Amino acid sequence: MTNKRQVVVVGAGYAGVMATNRILAAGREDIAVTVVNPRPDFVERIRLHQLAAGTSTALVPLNTLVHKGAQVRIEWVDRIGDGEVELSDGSTLPFDRLVYAVGSTSNTTAIPGAAEHALFVAQLHEARELKTRLAELPDAATVTVVGGGPTGIELAAEIAEQLPRVHVTLLAAGDLAAGVSARARRAIVRQLEKLGVEVEAGTAVTRVVDGGVVTADGRTRTSAATVVCCSFGAPQLATRSGLPTDDAGRLLVDETLTALGRPDIVGVGDAISLPPEIGWYNRMSCQSASPLGAHGGSTVLAGLEGTAAEPVSFGFVGTNISLGRRSGVIQFAHLDDSPRSMIMRGASAAVVKELVCRATLWGLRIQGRMKRQQLAMPAPRRRKDLVTA
């Protein structure tokens, strides 16, 4: 064991598990992988809105997904040092290579007052707190969801369908579901209204206060529970560790996913900042986290073998939005995530969304049995204004 090259994977979300499985499935007997995660379960973040509304636990035992050859430590990582990580129990783990896969968090500072008075849903404990708060609300109470992206839309629909005794308002600063086509947007609005959700696009929230929100027109709107879903943040582990980061605290990586100035660290998933020439179309999602995780695993293997790592390449397929348990909208997309003309809606879209959620888990397990990296969608053609001479 002591002669093996040590790989530490920090985080066991979509990207972290995929990277782990990619490394171990290669069958290298000289490599040992330790996964450090704060819990023994995998969190299905794409189901956290369901957890909040009571239709899913959003948890899967981690040992059913991660390669059987991985060692799992249930701890937090306090700091990443030079060749070792410091854990919350005071112990350390040495590494030859580290995979930084800590995911994303809620951006609690996006709106003044949100940290003090709002609820969030980007992390497990937040979804559980929201579930408890919703159960405490009296009949006819108003739940205000702030954020017109997929997370806010899915949460508003799920609450309205499962808790019809409350009134749900969805506030979007700009267009609702700005990344989809006008046709898809109309379908989303129709279904939300059918569920009783009051949709207000072009209504920016400037402050969250105790018992309500203040909008850009100066109005204070009463809200028994306000949920902010307008943006994601990054864990500050990289910043605390003195690693190169962008202003949001995301690890800066090159085109192979290797951290700038730290060839022993590979970043994957939501917690990284890609170079603009390859990351201009990326968005935080499990749709990008899985191929990034698989490629990160390949980069680790290349580094341990002393060979050059390949540049990352991935593309998008579409946006899957559930609208309760019985309806949804699927927006098919070009590789750069821009919308195509084709959409799917209604019950068939709900079935597809559920299959996609299950398929993400199947994909993790399959990578654990494949010696080669899973195929990903090809990258879109580079934007000419971002290509350097």
C-alpha positions as CSV (number, residue, x, y, z in Angstrom):
1,M,0.0,0.0,0.0
2,T,2.8,2.4,0.9
3,N,4.4,2.0,-2.6
4,K,1.2,3.0,-4.4
5,R,0.7,6.5,-5.9
6,Q,-1.8,8.3,-3.7
7,V,-4.8,10.1,-5.2
8,V,-7.1,12.1,-3.0
9,V,-10.5,13.1,-4.4
10,V,-12.1,15.9,-2.4
11,G,-15.9,15.7,-2.9
12,A,-18.2,12.9,-4.0
13,G,-20.7,14.6,-6.2
14,Y,-21.3,14.0,-9.9
15,A,-17.8,15.1,-10.9
16,G,-15.9,13.6,-8.0
17,V,-17.5,10.1,-8.3
18,M,-17.0,10.2,-12.1
19,A,-13.3,11.1,-11.7
20,T,-12.8,8.4,-9.0
21,N,-14.4,5.7,-11.1
22,R,-12.4,6.7,-14.2
23,I,-9.1,6.4,-12.3
24,L,-9.8,3.1,-10.6
25,A,-11.5,1.4,-13.6
26,A,-8.3,1.9,-15.5
27,G,-7.0,-1.1,-13.5
28,R,-3.7,0.5,-12.4
29,E,-2.6,-1.6,-9.4
30,D,0.0,1.0,-8.4
31,I,-2.6,3.7,-7.7
32,A,-4.7,4.1,-4.6
33,V,-7.7,6.5,-4.4
34,T,-9.1,8.0,-1.3
35,V,-12.4,9.9,-1.5
36,V,-13.1,12.5,1.2
37,N,-16.7,13.4,1.6
38,P,-18.7,14.8,4.5
39,R,-21.4,12.1,4.4
40,P,-21.7,8.4,3.3
41,D,-24.4,9.3,0.8
42,F,-24.3,10.7,-2.7
43,V,-26.5,13.8,-3.0
44,E,-28.7,14.0,-6.1
45,R,-28.6,17.7,-6.4
46,I,-30.9,17.6,-9.4
47,R,-33.6,16.3,-7.0
48,L,-33.1,18.8,-4.1
49,H,-36.3,20.7,-5.2
50,Q,-38.1,17.3,-4.8
51,L,-36.6,16.8,-1.3
52,A,-37.9,20.3,-0.3
53,A,-41.4,19.4,-1.5
54,G,-41.4,15.9,-0.1
55,T,-41.2,13.8,-3.3
56,S,-37.6,12.5,-2.9
57,T,-34.9,12.0,-0.3
58,A,-32.3,13.0,-3.0
59,L,-29.8,10.6,-1.4
60,V,-28.2,7.4,-2.7
61,P,-25.7,5.3,-0.7
62,L,-22.2,6.4,-1.9
63,N,-21.0,2.8,-1.9
64,T,-23.5,1.9,-4.6
65,L,-21.9,4.4,-7.0
66,V,-18.2,4.7,-6.3
67,H,-15.8,2.0,-7.5
68,K,-15.3,-0.7,-4.9
69,G,-11.5,-0.1,-4.9
70,A,-11.9,3.4,-3.5
71,Q,-11.2,4.2,0.2
72,V,-13.9,6.6,1.5
73,R,-13.2,9.0,4.4
74,I,-16.2,10.7,6.0
75,E,-14.7,14.1,6.8
76,W,-14.4,17.7,5.7
77,V,-11.2,19.0,4.2
78,D,-10.0,22.1,6.0
79,R,-7.0,22.9,3.8
80,I,-5.1,21.6,0.8
81,G,-1.3,21.9,1.4
82,D,1.8,20.9,-0.4
83,G,1.3,17.1,-1.0
84,E,-1.2,16.6,1.8
85,V,-4.7,17.6,2.9
86,E,-5.7,18.6,6.4
87,L,-9.0,17.0,7.6
88,S,-11.5,18.3,10.1
89,D,-10.6,15.6,12.6
90,G,-7.0,16.9,12.7
91,S,-5.5,14.2,10.6
92,T,-3.8,14.5,7.2
93,L,-3.8,12.6,4.0
94,P,-0.8,12.6,1.7
95,F,-1.3,12.8,-2.1
96,D,0.6,12.5,-5.3
97,R,-2.4,13.9,-7.2
98,L,-5.5,15.6,-5.9
99,V,-8.9,16.0,-7.6
100,Y,-10.7,19.1,-6.5
101,A,-14.4,18.4,-6.8
102,V,-16.1,20.4,-4.1
103,G,-19.1,21.5,-6.2
104,S,-21.0,24.7,-5.7
105,T,-23.0,26.4,-3.0
106,S,-25.8,28.9,-2.8
107,N,-24.8,32.5,-3.4
108,T,-26.2,33.9,-0.2
109,T,-24.8,37.4,-0.9
110,A,-26.4,37.9,-4.4
111,I,-29.3,39.9,-2.9
112,P,-28.9,42.1,0.2
113,G,-30.7,40.5,3.2
114,A,-30.8,37.1,1.7
115,A,-28.3,35.5,4.0
116,E,-30.3,36.7,7.0
117,H,-33.9,36.3,5.8
118,A,-34.1,33.8,2.9
119,L,-34.0,30.1,2.4
120,F,-32.0,28.3,-0.2
121,V,-32.0,24.9,-2.0
122,A,-28.6,24.3,-3.6
123,Q,-27.3,22.1,-0.8
124,L,-28.7,19.2,1.2
125,H,-29.0,21.0,4.5
126,E,-30.7,23.9,2.8
127,A,-33.3,21.7,1.1
128,R,-34.0,20.0,4.4
129,E,-34.4,23.3,6.2
130,L,-36.8,24.5,3.4
131,K,-38.8,21.3,3.7
132,T,-39.3,21.9,7.4
133,R,-40.3,25.5,6.9
134,L,-42.8,24.6,4.3
135,A,-44.4,22.1,6.6
136,E,-44.8,24.8,9.2
137,L,-46.6,27.3,7.0
138,P,-50.3,28.0,7.5
139,D,-52.8,27.6,4.7
140,A,-52.8,30.4,2.1
141,A,-49.3,31.5,3.1
142,T,-47.2,33.0,0.3
143,V,-44.0,31.3,-0.7
144,T,-41.8,33.6,-2.9
145,V,-39.3,31.9,-5.1
146,V,-36.7,34.4,-6.4
147,G,-34.9,33.3,-9.6
148,G,-36.3,32.5,-13.1
149,G,-33.8,29.9,-14.0
150,P,-34.3,26.1,-14.0
151,T,-33.8,25.7,-10.3
152,G,-36.4,28.4,-9.4
153,I,-38.9,27.1,-12.0
154,E,-38.6,23.5,-10.8
155,L,-38.9,24.4,-7.2
156,A,-41.9,26.7,-7.7
157,A,-43.7,24.0,-9.7
158,E,-42.9,21.2,-7.2
159,I,-44.1,23.2,-4.2
160,A,-47.3,24.3,-6.0
161,E,-48.1,20.8,-7.0
162,Q,-47.3,19.1,-3.7
163,L,-48.6,21.8,-1.4
164,P,-51.6,23.4,-3.1
165,R,-52.6,24.9,0.3
166,V,-49.9,27.6,-0.1
167,H,-49.6,30.3,-2.7
168,V,-46.4,30.3,-4.8
169,T,-45.0,33.4,-6.5
170,L,-42.1,33.2,-8.9
171,L,-40.1,36.4,-9.5
172,A,-37.6,36.6,-12.3
173,A,-35.4,39.7,-12.8
174,G,-35.4,39.2,-16.5
175,D,-37.0,36.7,-18.8
176,L,-38.2,33.5,-17.3
177,A,-36.0,30.6,-18.4
178,A,-33.8,32.9,-20.4
179,G,-31.7,30.1,-21.9
180,V,-34.6,28.4,-23.7
181,S,-36.6,29.3,-26.8
182,A,-39.7,31.5,-26.7
183,R,-41.8,28.4,-27.5
184,A,-40.4,26.5,-24.5
185,R,-40.9,29.5,-22.3
186,R,-44.5,29.8,-23.2
187,A,-45.0,26.1,-22.4
188,I,-43.3,26.6,-19.0
189,V,-45.5,29.6,-18.1
190,R,-48.7,27.8,-19.1
191,Q,-47.9,24.8,-16.9
192,L,-46.8,27.0,-14.0
193,E,-50.0,29.0,-14.2
194,K,-52.0,25.7,-14.4
195,L,-50.4,24.7,-11.1
196,G,-51.4,28.1,-9.6
197,V,-48.0,29.7,-9.6
198,E,-48.1,33.5,-10.0
199,V,-45.3,34.3,-12.5
200,E,-43.8,37.8,-12.7
201,A,-40.9,38.1,-15.2
202,G,-39.0,41.4,-15.3
203,T,-39.4,41.8,-11.5
204,A,-36.0,42.3,-9.8
205,V,-35.7,41.7,-6.1
206,T,-33.4,44.3,-4.5
207,R,-33.6,43.2,-0.9
208,V,-34.9,40.4,1.2
209,V,-36.4,41.5,4.5
210,D,-38.1,39.8,7.5
211,G,-41.4,38.6,6.1
212,G,-41.0,39.7,2.6
213,V,-39.0,41.1,-0.4
214,V,-38.5,44.5,-1.8
215,T,-38.6,44.8,-5.6
216,A,-37.0,47.4,-7.9
217,D,-40.2,49.4,-8.1
218,G,-40.0,50.0,-4.4
219,R,-42.8,47.7,-3.4
220,T,-42.5,45.5,-0.3
221,R,-44.2,42.1,-1.0
222,T,-45.3,40.0,1.9
223,S,-43.8,36.5,2.0
224,A,-44.1,33.8,4.6
225,A,-41.1,32.0,3.1
226,T,-38.7,33.4,0.6
227,V,-36.4,31.1,-1.4
228,V,-33.5,32.6,-3.4
229,C,-32.4,30.5,-6.4
230,C,-30.8,33.2,-8.6
231,S,-27.1,32.1,-8.6
232,F,-24.5,29.7,-7.3
233,G,-21.4,30.3,-5.3
234,A,-18.2,28.4,-4.8
235,P,-16.8,26.8,-1.6
236,Q,-13.8,28.7,-0.3
237,L,-11.5,25.8,0.2
238,A,-9.3,26.7,-2.7
239,T,-9.0,30.3,-1.5
240,R,-8.2,29.2,2.1
241,S,-5.6,26.9,0.7
242,G,-3.8,29.6,-1.3
243,L,-4.6,28.0,-4.6
244,P,-5.2,30.2,-7.8
245,T,-8.9,31.2,-8.0
246,D,-11.1,33.6,-9.8
247,D,-13.0,36.3,-7.9
248,A,-15.8,33.9,-6.9
249,G,-13.3,31.4,-5.4
250,R,-13.4,28.9,-8.2
251,L,-10.1,27.0,-8.9
252,L,-8.4,28.3,-12.0
253,V,-7.5,25.4,-14.4
254,D,-6.0,25.1,-17.8
255,E,-7.4,23.3,-20.9
256,T,-6.5,19.8,-19.4
257,L,-8.2,20.7,-16.0
258,T,-4.9,21.0,-14.3
259,A,-4.7,23.8,-11.7
260,L,-2.6,26.8,-12.7
261,G,0.8,26.5,-11.1
262,R,-0.1,23.2,-9.4
263,P,0.5,20.2,-11.7
264,D,-0.4,17.9,-8.8
265,I,-4.0,19.2,-8.6
266,V,-6.8,18.6,-11.1
267,G,-10.1,20.5,-10.9
268,V,-13.5,19.2,-12.0
269,G,-17.2,20.1,-11.9
270,D,-18.8,23.3,-10.6
271,A,-15.9,24.5,-8.5
272,I,-13.5,25.3,-11.4
273,S,-13.0,28.2,-13.7
274,L,-12.2,27.1,-17.2
275,P,-10.1,29.1,-19.7
276,P,-12.5,31.4,-21.7
277,E,-11.5,29.9,-25.0
278,I,-13.0,26.5,-24.0
279,G,-15.3,27.5,-21.1
280,W,-17.3,30.3,-22.7
281,Y,-20.4,28.1,-23.1
282,N,-20.2,26.1,-19.9
283,R,-22.8,26.3,-17.1
284,M,-22.8,24.7,-13.7
285,S,-24.8,21.5,-14.1
286,C,-24.5,17.7,-13.8
287,Q,-24.5,17.7,-17.6
288,S,-21.1,19.3,-17.6
289,A,-19.9,17.9,-14.2
290,S,-19.9,14.3,-15.4
291,P,-17.7,14.7,-18.5
292,L,-15.5,17.1,-16.6
293,G,-15.1,14.5,-13.9
294,A,-14.3,11.7,-16.4
295,H,-11.7,13.9,-18.2
296,G,-10.2,15.0,-14.9
297,G,-9.7,11.3,-14.1
298,S,-7.9,10.9,-17.4
299,T,-5.7,13.9,-16.7
300,V,-4.7,12.4,-13.3
301,L,-3.8,9.1,-15.0
302,A,-1.7,10.9,-17.6
303,G,0.1,12.8,-14.9
304,L,1.0,9.7,-13.0
305,E,2.2,8.0,-16.2
306,G,4.3,11.0,-17.1
307,T,2.4,11.6,-20.4
308,A,0.8,14.7,-21.7
309,A,-2.9,15.2,-20.9
310,E,-5.4,15.9,-23.6
311,P,-7.5,19.2,-23.6
312,V,-11.0,18.7,-22.3
313,S,-13.9,18.5,-24.8
314,F,-17.6,18.4,-24.0
315,G,-20.8,19.8,-25.3
316,F,-24.4,20.1,-24.2
317,V,-27.6,18.3,-25.3
318,G,-30.3,20.4,-23.8
319,T,-32.1,21.7,-20.7
320,N,-34.5,19.4,-18.8
321,I,-37.0,21.2,-16.6
322,S,-39.5,19.3,-14.5
323,L,-42.8,21.1,-13.8
324,G,-44.0,18.9,-11.0
325,R,-44.2,15.1,-11.2
326,R,-46.5,14.9,-14.2
327,S,-45.2,17.5,-16.6
328,G,-42.1,19.1,-17.9
329,V,-40.3,20.8,-20.8
330,I,-37.2,19.6,-22.6
331,Q,-35.3,22.2,-24.6
332,F,-33.0,20.5,-27.1
333,A,-29.8,22.5,-27.6
334,H,-26.8,23.0,-29.8
335,L,-23.4,21.9,-28.5
336,D,-22.8,25.4,-27.0
337,D,-26.1,25.1,-25.1
338,S,-28.0,27.6,-27.3
339,P,-31.6,26.4,-27.9
340,R,-32.6,24.5,-31.0
341,S,-36.1,24.8,-32.4
342,M,-37.2,21.4,-31.1
343,I,-38.8,21.0,-27.7
344,M,-40.7,18.3,-25.8
345,R,-43.4,19.2,-23.3
346,G,-46.1,17.7,-21.0
347,A,-46.1,14.2,-19.6
348,S,-43.6,12.8,-22.1
349,A,-41.1,15.5,-21.0
350,A,-41.7,14.5,-17.4
351,V,-40.8,10.9,-18.2
352,V,-37.7,11.9,-20.1
353,K,-36.6,14.2,-17.2
354,E,-37.0,11.3,-14.8
355,L,-35.0,9.0,-17.1
356,V,-32.2,11.6,-17.3
357,C,-32.0,11.8,-13.5
358,R,-31.7,8.0,-13.3
359,A,-29.3,7.9,-16.2
360,T,-26.8,10.2,-14.5
361,L,-26.4,7.5,-11.8
362,W,-26.2,4.8,-14.4
363,G,-23.4,6.8,-16.1
364,L,-21.4,6.9,-12.9
365,R,-21.7,3.2,-12.4
366,I,-20.8,2.4,-16.0
367,Q,-17.7,4.5,-15.8
368,G,-16.6,2.4,-12.9
369,R,-16.6,-0.7,-15.2
370,M,-15.0,0.9,-18.2
371,K,-11.2,1.0,-18.7
372,R,-11.5,4.0,-21.1
373,Q,-13.1,7.4,-20.5
374,Q,-16.8,7.6,-21.3
375,L,-17.5,9.3,-24.5
376,A,-18.9,12.9,-24.2
377,M,-20.6,15.1,-26.7
378,P,-18.0,17.0,-28.8
379,A,-17.2,20.6,-28.0
380,P,-18.8,23.3,-30.1
381,R,-16.7,25.3,-32.6
382,R,-14.7,27.9,-30.8
383,R,-15.9,31.5,-30.9
384,K,-13.6,33.5,-33.1
385,D,-13.4,36.4,-30.7
386,L,-12.0,34.1,-28.0
387,V,-9.4,32.3,-30.0
388,T,-6.0,33.8,-29.5
389,A,-3.4,33.9,-32.2
